[in-house]
Amino acid sequence: MHALVIDDSRAMRRIVSGILTNLGFSTVEAGDGRAALDVLEAIEARGDALPELACVDWNMPRMDGLEFVNHVRSRREWRNLTMMMVTTESEHGQIVRALAAGAHEYMIKPFTPDAFADKLALLGLLDAGVRS
Amino acid sequence: MTAVHAAPPSGVGITEVLGIATDVWLALIGEAALPSALPPPPMPDDAVRASVTIEGPWRGRVQITCPPLTASELSNAVLGQEPGTPVDDEDVIDVLGELANVVGGAVKSLVPGSNALGLPSVSTGPAGAAGTDGPLVLHVDLSWREMPVCFSIRALPPHTPDTP
């Protein structure tokens, strides 16, 4: 499985990528929503397989996570990309906004690796036996 | 002049901030930050200050302050590096900014009403530099690996047409 990790914090990208790698994913990273769209377009241009999962921070410069989700949902060829918001935004209204925009799941920072894996299992993105 | 209420938002007290600090430290570092048993020494002039603003019915700034050595070791811990590993300023700014972002987000979740979190900012310098404006409404001294870390919340004046 491939995952795209989008966060303006290198430290948080490293943490999320580390968890995903331990769960059997290969990861690519982007520092904001605009850069993430560039990554997806570059993968598409090469004819490579698109990631199955995008972990998306909300508050980022240039293009925030919600705008990224909206862009992805406007592209039919990216409809199979599962998007999980990974963010400090924890208000009910914000969660509803993200899910309404097309995000599939919501992970509130701070989180533990186990909680992260639980979300991926809910999304059906975790092979049985991967978690140790 | 606009009055600033020198009190933390309802629902946010020392107990809540200690709980947030524990959750954030355990999740990002894997270790607890504990309340200081003794009054810590004053922060040095070159202390690192990482903060985020909360904008809404209540306006304020959530800030983490620590000496440069503590900031470096926090960066090593979050990045999974051995203690004492040299870290560049970019990593310190990134890690402290993300810690402030996560702590600020957790504080925001306790503040009544609909609020927005600003992007984190990180600075070093003497008191009076960016991030020390507004009356102090809550202050918690913590100790991590016997190094001081201060959590504080400052109130900011409500937005008016004169305060864009």
Interface residues (C-beta under 8 A of the other chain):
Chain A: D8 S9 R10 A11 M12 R14 I15 G18 N59 P61 T87 T88 E89 S90 E91 G93 I108 K109 P110 F111 T112
Chain B: D23 V24 L26 A27 L28 S75 V78 L79 G80 D91 D94 V95 G97 E98 N101 V102 G104 G105 A106 K108 S109 S114 N115 L117 L119
